[in-house]
Amino acid sequence: MDFEHNQRTKDLLARVEDFMDKHIYPAEPVFAEQMEAFGDNRWQVPQIIEDLKEKAKAEGLWNMFLPDSELGFGLSNLEYAPLAEVMGRSGFASEVFNCSAPDTGNMEVIERYGTPAQKQQWLEPLLNGEIRSAFAMTEPAVASSDATNIETEIKRDGDEYVINGRKWWTSGIGDPRCKILILMGKTDTSAERHAQQSQILVPVDTPGITVERMLPVFGFDDAPHGHGEVSFKDVRVPAENIILGEGRGFEIAQGRLGPGRIHHCMRTIGVAERALEKMCQRLLSRVAFGKTVSEHSVWEQRVAEARTNIEMCRLLCLKAADMMDKVGNKIARAEIAMIKVAAPKMALQIIDDAIQAHGGGGVTTDFGLAKAYSGMRTLRIADGPDEVHNRTIARLEYGKHAQFKKRAAAE
């Protein structure tokens, strides 16, 4: 395995890093100020985001996530990884480059599985950054880590489908630019267990959709993006809004989740790097008990472990990306699962140490560490909890030693 970046990736990486230095980092306090100025009505888009999007688009740093060479950059997962890592260093950077979830996953679904009409109506404005989207799968009444439990009903009625159910953690629904949902529900409860599910496009302004509440994450509302609990009561959409066909929901989900999970992990490396930088800068600038805090041995150990763990996770992330490119998501499922578990846990430990280094300031909003911690802790649940990914890893590991199970059964 050769993880040396090719020249194209090096050039793009230099351009993205330059854009971050010139535009993104200086805009972070501006973003905070504009959000603060909204007061209680925080479900608005700060103008700085739209201004930065235009700059990124003008510089050709746009839709880099999309592998399709005509619509995106045609980058492999391995080529995209370092770019996503850099974008992950700032909470809103990915959106500026039109590379943020859940839009990336939704765009890939429509690009890969959508009809020409679906692409024209929804993919084109998403690719242009004119609208945003959300993905409605998780439900409050069932253990959604097992997606076969999902109960939302999608019932055919003539030329329409009628949707009834309740979703939550529908991320992005709070954004006023959110115009389309991809919803996962059941079209046939009598079918084989993994053929009951379907995915369907649901315009947000369809009658019967109600955002019941926005869910905070450790007290953060994540406005204007947000995470909503949404009810669907007799929601009618045209039959042609079904994606790929009835019973294909799991097939679509598997095609979506591999790239989505690895993108999260790539960005997580960037979050950890930023936290380590803040920790080192704080330790080197503060004096306690006659010497800089950095000179106390406990901090040398924590910083060294942070650097070691970042490098290990980065290599595992690159290995997973490389395998996805070369042998496909199914063969790489163990590596995808491993990095999905390892990266957020690694980042959480580093952020926790950085919070400790900042003392009381670390738990405020002043340094961005508390917000970063909330995001990384959520990631251990989002896109499948750690337990589900560990189950995959363990079963594949047991499979290497299947002869012992047979031997024990025979005895």
SEZARO-858878 format. One line per field, with one value per residue (C-alpha): residue number from 1; residue in three letters; chain; x, z negated, y. Coordinates in Angstrom, 3 decimals. Each point is the difference from the previous one (the first is absolute). Layout:
BEGIN
n	(NUM_...)
res	(ALA_...)
chain	(A_...)
px	(X_...)
pz	(Z_...)
py	(Y_...)
end
This chain:
BEGIN
n	(1_2_3_4_5_6_7_8_9_10_11_12_13_14_15_16_17_18_19_20_21_22_23_24_25_26_27_28_29_30_31_32_33_34_35_36_37_38_39_40_41_42_43_44_45_46_47_48_49_50_51_52_53_54_55_56_57_58_59_60_61_62_63_64_65_66_67_68_69_70_71_72_73_74_75_76_77_78_79_80_81_82_83_84_85_86_87_88_89_90_91_92_93_94_95_96_97_98_99_100_101_102_103_104_105_106_107_108_109_110_111_112_113_114_115_116_117_118_119_120_121_122_123_124_125_126_127_128_129_130_131_132_133_134_135_136_137_138_139_140_141_142_143_144_145_146_147_148_149_150_151_152_153_154_155_156_157_158_159_160_161_162_163_164_165_166_167_168_169_170_171_172_173_174_175_176_177_178_179_180_181_182_183_184_185_186_187_188_189_190_191_192_193_194_195_196_197_198_199_200_201_202_203_204_205_206_207_208_209_210_211_212_213_214_215_216_217_218_219_220_221_222_223_224_225_226_227_228_229_230_231_232_233_234_235_236_237_238_239_240_241_242_243_244_245_246_247_248_249_250_251_252_253_254_255_256_257_258_259_260_261_262_263_264_265_266_267_268_269_270_271_272_273_274_275_276_277_278_279_280_281_282_283_284_285_286_287_288_289_290_291_292_293_294_295_296_297_298_299_300_301_302_303_304_305_306_307_308_309_310_311_312_313_314_315_316_317_318_319_320_321_322_323_324_325_326_327_328_329_330_331_332_333_334_335_336_337_338_339_340_341_342_343_344_345_346_347_348_349_350_351_352_353_354_355_356_357_358_359_360_361_362_363_364_365_366_367_368_369_370_371_372_373_374_375_376_377_378_379_380_381_382_383_384_385_386_387_388_389_390_391_392_393_394_395_396_397_398_399_400_401_402_403_404_405_406_407_408_409_410_411)
res	(MET_ASP_PHE_GLU_HIS_ASN_GLN_ARG_THR_LYS_ASP_LEU_LEU_ALA_ARG_VAL_GLU_ASP_PHE_MET_ASP_LYS_HIS_ILE_TYR_PRO_ALA_GLU_PRO_VAL_PHE_ALA_GLU_GLN_MET_GLU_ALA_PHE_GLY_ASP_ASN_ARG_TRP_GLN_VAL_PRO_GLN_ILE_ILE_GLU_ASP_LEU_LYS_GLU_LYS_ALA_LYS_ALA_GLU_GLY_LEU_TRP_ASN_MET_PHE_LEU_PRO_ASP_SER_GLU_LEU_GLY_PHE_GLY_LEU_SER_ASN_LEU_GLU_TYR_ALA_PRO_LEU_ALA_GLU_VAL_MET_GLY_ARG_SER_GLY_PHE_ALA_SER_GLU_VAL_PHE_ASN_CYS_SER_ALA_PRO_ASP_THR_GLY_ASN_MET_GLU_VAL_ILE_GLU_ARG_TYR_GLY_THR_PRO_ALA_GLN_LYS_GLN_GLN_TRP_LEU_GLU_PRO_LEU_LEU_ASN_GLY_GLU_ILE_ARG_SER_ALA_PHE_ALA_MET_THR_GLU_PRO_ALA_VAL_ALA_SER_SER_ASP_ALA_THR_ASN_ILE_GLU_THR_GLU_ILE_LYS_ARG_ASP_GLY_ASP_GLU_TYR_VAL_ILE_ASN_GLY_ARG_LYS_TRP_TRP_THR_SER_GLY_ILE_GLY_ASP_PRO_ARG_CYS_LYS_ILE_LEU_ILE_LEU_MET_GLY_LYS_THR_ASP_THR_SER_ALA_GLU_ARG_HIS_ALA_GLN_GLN_SER_GLN_ILE_LEU_VAL_PRO_VAL_ASP_THR_PRO_GLY_ILE_THR_VAL_GLU_ARG_MET_LEU_PRO_VAL_PHE_GLY_PHE_ASP_ASP_ALA_PRO_HIS_GLY_HIS_GLY_GLU_VAL_SER_PHE_LYS_ASP_VAL_ARG_VAL_PRO_ALA_GLU_ASN_ILE_ILE_LEU_GLY_GLU_GLY_ARG_GLY_PHE_GLU_ILE_ALA_GLN_GLY_ARG_LEU_GLY_PRO_GLY_ARG_ILE_HIS_HIS_CYS_MET_ARG_THR_ILE_GLY_VAL_ALA_GLU_ARG_ALA_LEU_GLU_LYS_MET_CYS_GLN_ARG_LEU_LEU_SER_ARG_VAL_ALA_PHE_GLY_LYS_THR_VAL_SER_GLU_HIS_SER_VAL_TRP_GLU_GLN_ARG_VAL_ALA_GLU_ALA_ARG_THR_ASN_ILE_GLU_MET_CYS_ARG_LEU_LEU_CYS_LEU_LYS_ALA_ALA_ASP_MET_MET_ASP_LYS_VAL_GLY_ASN_LYS_ILE_ALA_ARG_ALA_GLU_ILE_ALA_MET_ILE_LYS_VAL_ALA_ALA_PRO_LYS_MET_ALA_LEU_GLN_ILE_ILE_ASP_ASP_ALA_ILE_GLN_ALA_HIS_GLY_GLY_GLY_GLY_VAL_THR_THR_ASP_PHE_GLY_LEU_ALA_LYS_ALA_TYR_SER_GLY_MET_ARG_THR_LEU_ARG_ILE_ALA_ASP_GLY_PRO_ASP_GLU_VAL_HIS_ASN_ARG_THR_ILE_ALA_ARG_LEU_GLU_TYR_GLY_LYS_HIS_ALA_GLN_PHE_LYS_LYS_ARG_ALA_ALA_ALA_GLU)
chain	(A_A_A_A_A_A_A_A_A_A_A_A_A_A_A_A_A_A_A_A_A_A_A_A_A_A_A_A_A_A_A_A_A_A_A_A_A_A_A_A_A_A_A_A_A_A_A_A_A_A_A_A_A_A_A_A_A_A_A_A_A_A_A_A_A_A_A_A_A_A_A_A_A_A_A_A_A_A_A_A_A_A_A_A_A_A_A_A_A_A_A_A_A_A_A_A_A_A_A_A_A_A_A_A_A_A_A_A_A_A_A_A_A_A_A_A_A_A_A_A_A_A_A_A_A_A_A_A_A_A_A_A_A_A_A_A_A_A_A_A_A_A_A_A_A_A_A_A_A_A_A_A_A_A_A_A_A_A_A_A_A_A_A_A_A_A_A_A_A_A_A_A_A_A_A_A_A_A_A_A_A_A_A_A_A_A_A_A_A_A_A_A_A_A_A_A_A_A_A_A_A_A_A_A_A_A_A_A_A_A_A_A_A_A_A_A_A_A_A_A_A_A_A_A_A_A_A_A_A_A_A_A_A_A_A_A_A_A_A_A_A_A_A_A_A_A_A_A_A_A_A_A_A_A_A_A_A_A_A_A_A_A_A_A_A_A_A_A_A_A_A_A_A_A_A_A_A_A_A_A_A_A_A_A_A_A_A_A_A_A_A_A_A_A_A_A_A_A_A_A_A_A_A_A_A_A_A_A_A_A_A_A_A_A_A_A_A_A_A_A_A_A_A_A_A_A_A_A_A_A_A_A_A_A_A_A_A_A_A_A_A_A_A_A_A_A_A_A_A_A_A_A_A_A_A_A_A_A_A_A_A_A_A_A_A_A_A_A_A_A_A_A_A_A_A_A_A_A_A_A_A_A_A_A_A_A_A_A_A_A_A_A_A_A_A_A_A_A_A_A_A_A_A_A_A_A_A_A_A_A_A)
px	(0.000_1.369_-1.705_2.171_-2.344_0.062_0.707_-3.641_-0.829_3.004_-1.101_-3.593_1.135_2.174_-2.932_-2.410_2.516_0.599_-3.746_-0.373_2.799_-1.254_-3.751_-1.296_1.970_-0.408_-3.745_-0.533_-0.532_-2.138_-2.214_-0.384_-0.833_-2.607_-1.642_-0.035_-1.625_-2.964_-1.021_-2.693_-0.796_3.155_-1.378_1.467_3.058_2.863_0.919_3.657_-0.766_-1.594_2.832_2.619_-1.868_0.189_3.743_0.577_-2.081_1.888_3.293_-1.233_0.074_-3.498_-1.598_3.367_-1.657_-1.847_1.887_-1.846_2.508_-2.651_-1.896_2.779_3.771_0.131_2.203_0.460_-0.669_3.754_0.426_-2.899_1.103_2.602_-2.352_-2.813_2.416_0.918_-3.650_-0.795_2.163_-2.824_-3.643_-1.447_2.845_-1.451_-3.187_2.002_1.448_-3.413_1.462_-2.076_-2.268_-2.761_0.040_3.016_-1.702_-3.292_1.699_1.849_-3.264_-1.831_2.987_0.424_-3.605_-2.241_-1.988_0.799_-3.030_1.098_3.484_-1.290_-2.381_2.205_3.574_0.754_-1.001_1.839_3.141_-0.322_-0.328_-3.371_-1.872_0.797_-1.460_-0.576_-0.143_-2.846_0.682_0.348_-3.194_-0.643_-2.272_2.374_3.664_1.050_3.493_-1.815_-1.556_-2.423_-1.867_-1.004_-3.788_-0.778_-2.509_0.320_-3.229_-0.839_-3.308_-0.521_2.541_1.217_1.692_-1.474_2.471_-0.827_2.519_2.330_3.733_2.626_3.599_-0.967_3.104_-0.261_-3.759_0.386_1.752_-2.360_1.766_-0.955_-2.441_0.163_0.109_1.019_-2.185_0.410_-3.077_-1.857_-1.978_-0.711_0.069_-0.686_3.174_3.322_1.500_2.478_-2.362_-2.719_1.786_-0.079_1.365_-2.019_0.466_-2.277_-0.107_0.142_-2.999_-2.311_-3.190_0.026_3.654_0.457_3.281_-1.033_3.184_3.694_2.244_2.970_3.336_1.498_-1.857_1.192_-2.795_2.309_-1.959_-0.671_0.527_-1.622_-1.396_-3.757_-2.690_-2.410_-3.471_-1.506_-3.796_-1.635_2.843_-0.625_2.755_-0.014_0.753_2.945_1.744_0.925_3.742_1.072_-3.220_-1.855_2.001_3.363_0.508_2.762_1.827_-0.033_0.991_3.046_1.079_-0.367_1.423_3.474_1.132_-1.986_1.659_3.496_-0.621_-0.955_3.198_2.129_-1.466_0.457_3.774_-0.127_-2.000_2.618_2.877_-1.626_-0.571_3.627_1.179_-2.121_1.233_3.682_-0.413_-1.727_2.583_2.896_-1.554_-0.958_2.250_-0.818_2.233_3.007_0.040_-2.129_-2.782_1.491_3.061_-1.985_0.502_-3.659_-0.566_2.956_-1.583_-3.449_1.361_2.153_-2.917_-2.193_2.487_0.466_-3.732_-0.710_2.638_-1.335_-3.575_1.052_1.783_-3.019_-2.262_2.252_0.137_-3.794_-0.285_2.574_-1.818_-3.332_1.557_1.727_-2.267_-3.287_-1.957_-1.076_3.556_1.084_-2.862_2.262_2.353_-2.942_-1.481_3.339_0.710_-3.598_0.529_3.611_-0.053_-2.683_1.382_3.471_-1.292_-2.055_3.055_2.056_-2.797_-0.475_3.707_-0.172_-2.950_2.025_2.922_-2.256_-1.378_-3.319_0.251_-0.146_-3.597_-1.253_-0.744_3.104_2.377_-2.361_1.066_-3.307_-1.798_2.552_-0.419_-3.773_0.388_2.510_-2.043_-3.036_2.040_0.379_-3.754_-0.613_0.276_-0.205_1.090_3.376_-1.664_-1.324_3.372_1.777_-2.504_1.034_3.698_-0.391_-2.076_2.538_2.736_-1.902_-0.451_3.746_-0.219_-3.278_1.490_0.213_-3.753_-0.691_2.418_-1.613_-3.480_1.174_1.442)
pz	(0.000_1.036_-1.733_1.600_1.427_3.765_1.560_0.618_-3.657_-1.134_2.189_-1.239_-3.600_0.299_1.470_-2.732_-2.760_1.500_0.138_-3.616_-1.109_2.001_-0.411_-2.341_-3.219_0.094_0.554_-3.129_-2.340_2.662_0.199_-3.793_-0.042_2.745_-1.722_-3.289_1.700_1.022_-3.645_-0.674_3.694_0.718_2.893_2.576_2.218_-0.844_3.044_-0.451_1.033_3.285_0.677_-0.588_2.193_2.899_-0.553_-0.117_3.115_1.820_-0.886_1.267_-3.454_0.250_-0.199_-0.551_-1.784_3.069_1.830_3.275_2.203_1.881_-3.016_-2.598_-0.012_0.632_-3.062_-1.565_-3.723_-0.571_1.900_-1.787_-3.513_-0.650_1.374_-2.306_-2.922_0.573_0.422_-3.293_-1.879_0.033_-0.712_3.064_2.480_1.720_0.812_1.542_2.517_0.479_-1.568_-3.187_-1.327_0.490_3.406_1.163_-0.692_1.474_3.143_0.429_-0.392_2.595_2.358_-0.264_-0.237_1.058_3.200_2.468_-1.279_-3.644_0.889_1.815_-2.760_-3.039_0.849_2.120_-2.650_-2.665_2.124_0.554_-3.742_0.527_-2.418_-2.813_-0.966_-2.875_-0.524_-2.056_-1.289_-3.809_-2.035_-3.713_-0.617_1.107_-0.261_3.313_-0.189_1.512_3.020_0.519_-3.041_1.793_-0.006_2.196_2.643_3.694_1.618_3.696_0.833_3.733_1.428_-3.445_-3.099_-3.412_-2.884_-3.676_-2.831_-2.264_0.451_-2.096_0.348_3.444_0.298_2.147_-0.267_-1.892_2.888_1.946_3.186_-0.640_2.772_0.377_-2.267_0.816_-2.251_-0.783_-0.916_0.684_3.175_-0.581_-3.486_1.426_2.089_-1.015_-2.993_1.992_2.938_-1.930_0.044_2.666_0.363_1.409_0.781_-2.069_0.580_-3.362_0.771_0.569_-2.135_-3.014_-0.949_-3.424_-1.721_-3.563_-1.646_0.544_-2.034_-1.865_-0.222_-3.464_-0.009_3.466_2.530_3.027_1.645_2.780_0.926_-2.969_-0.683_0.089_-1.225_2.917_0.339_3.301_0.106_3.262_1.952_3.700_2.610_3.660_0.614_2.186_-3.128_-1.056_0.386_2.047_-0.824_-2.886_-2.315_1.000_-3.147_-1.521_3.299_0.229_-3.662_0.410_3.056_-1.965_-3.392_1.008_1.464_-2.601_-2.914_1.354_0.737_-3.665_-1.062_2.313_-1.467_-3.511_0.542_0.743_-3.177_-2.038_1.649_-0.776_-3.633_-0.356_1.429_-2.505_-2.832_0.863_0.421_-3.371_-1.791_1.426_-0.918_-3.645_-3.070_-3.122_-2.970_1.473_3.521_3.088_-0.274_3.010_-2.065_-2.484_0.891_0.010_2.912_1.928_-0.241_1.087_2.974_1.104_-0.236_1.945_2.862_0.039_0.031_2.749_2.205_-0.632_0.777_3.098_1.347_-0.717_1.693_3.058_0.088_-0.085_2.740_2.131_-0.384_0.884_3.198_0.928_-1.196_-0.905_-3.121_-0.745_-0.190_-1.955_-2.502_-2.900_0.579_0.384_-3.254_-1.829_0.943_-0.754_-3.565_-0.448_1.418_-2.211_-3.146_0.861_0.635_-3.198_-2.117_1.620_-0.312_-3.638_-0.681_1.835_-2.166_-3.086_1.258_0.373_-3.514_-0.513_3.453_1.577_-0.990_1.283_3.613_0.152_1.541_1.957_-1.914_-1.748_3.345_1.611_-2.847_0.452_3.706_-0.448_-2.772_2.289_2.743_-2.160_0.515_3.438_3.064_-2.272_-3.657_-0.998_-1.088_3.495_1.632_-2.638_0.698_3.656_-0.879_-2.491_2.337_2.776_-2.461_-1.236_3.622_0.323_-2.609_0.992_-0.131_-3.772_-0.252_2.112_-2.075_-3.271_1.353_1.090_-3.420)
py	(0.000_3.352_2.907_2.657_2.632_0.261_3.365_0.801_-0.567_2.048_2.901_-0.142_-0.349_3.093_1.948_-1.125_0.792_3.423_0.670_-1.100_2.335_2.993_-0.356_-2.716_0.515_3.809_-0.516_-2.118_2.973_1.691_-3.087_0.010_3.714_-0.307_-2.971_1.907_2.991_-2.162_-0.254_-2.586_-0.410_-1.989_-2.048_2.345_-0.237_2.363_2.053_-0.886_-3.593_1.015_2.453_-2.691_-2.484_2.415_0.429_-3.765_-0.553_2.758_-1.682_-3.350_-1.596_-1.428_-3.483_-1.627_-2.931_-1.284_-2.757_0.611_1.806_1.953_1.317_-0.024_-0.303_-3.720_-0.484_-3.415_-0.460_-0.035_3.270_1.673_-1.030_2.740_2.654_-1.111_-0.027_3.637_0.980_-1.757_2.479_2.568_-0.746_1.715_-0.459_-3.063_1.900_2.824_-2.479_-1.698_-3.125_-0.292_-2.711_-0.940_1.683_-2.001_-3.310_1.156_1.273_-3.282_-1.924_2.083_0.025_-3.774_-1.205_2.885_0.343_2.799_1.932_-0.392_1.167_3.058_1.008_-0.636_-0.928_3.054_2.588_-2.005_-0.104_3.744_0.623_1.684_-2.268_-2.436_-3.359_-2.416_-3.763_-1.463_-3.509_-0.239_-0.310_0.739_-2.993_-2.783_-1.004_1.492_-1.480_-2.996_1.671_-2.883_1.369_3.180_0.354_3.004_-1.083_0.804_-1.242_0.091_1.672_0.321_2.424_1.025_-1.340_0.881_0.314_-0.333_-0.123_1.916_0.606_1.696_1.117_1.211_2.140_3.108_0.384_3.280_1.721_2.285_-1.126_-3.653_-0.864_-3.785_-3.055_-3.524_-2.142_-3.693_-2.022_-3.222_-0.631_-3.709_-1.503_-3.477_-0.070_-1.548_1.816_2.103_0.592_1.823_3.364_2.664_3.518_2.852_3.689_2.248_3.778_1.772_2.199_-2.990_0.240_-2.290_0.534_1.574_0.787_-0.787_1.260_0.589_-2.280_1.510_-1.823_0.538_3.316_1.105_0.553_-0.235_2.820_0.665_-3.659_-1.693_-3.459_-0.343_-2.341_-0.111_-1.511_-1.145_-0.229_-1.046_1.589_-0.544_0.072_-1.091_-3.681_1.001_1.320_-3.542_-0.564_-3.024_-1.894_-1.589_-2.230_1.481_2.092_-2.103_-0.193_3.788_0.378_-2.216_1.951_3.226_-0.944_-1.186_3.334_1.964_-1.765_0.412_3.700_0.493_-1.745_2.109_3.185_-1.402_-0.148_3.723_0.674_-1.876_1.883_3.349_-1.010_-1.099_3.314_1.934_-2.192_0.521_3.740_0.253_-2.144_2.007_3.360_-0.645_-0.140_-1.999_-0.851_1.760_-1.449_-0.187_-2.539_-1.794_-0.890_-2.048_-3.643_-0.964_2.361_-1.315_-3.442_1.245_1.932_-2.928_-2.415_2.412_0.222_-3.781_-0.690_2.531_-1.573_-3.520_1.018_1.896_-3.072_-2.209_2.545_0.078_-3.794_-0.193_2.624_-1.797_-3.320_1.598_1.281_-3.254_-2.823_1.689_0.864_-3.575_-1.344_3.092_-0.237_-1.035_2.932_2.406_-1.287_0.194_3.597_0.987_-1.247_1.115_3.538_1.593_-1.675_1.283_3.521_0.011_-0.814_2.747_2.552_-1.015_0.577_3.322_1.027_-0.920_2.061_3.035_-0.348_1.770_1.513_-3.423_-0.648_3.345_0.856_2.239_-2.542_-2.230_-3.097_-0.692_0.207_-2.294_-2.479_-0.079_-0.688_-2.799_-1.623_0.015_-1.640_-3.114_-0.454_1.511_-2.246_-3.017_-0.182_-1.403_-3.233_-0.714_0.619_-2.080_-2.784_0.072_-0.055_-2.834_-2.162_0.380_-0.886_-3.059_-1.004_-0.490_-2.749_-1.643_-3.503_0.205_0.621_-3.074_-2.067_1.081_-0.828_-3.449_-0.756)
end
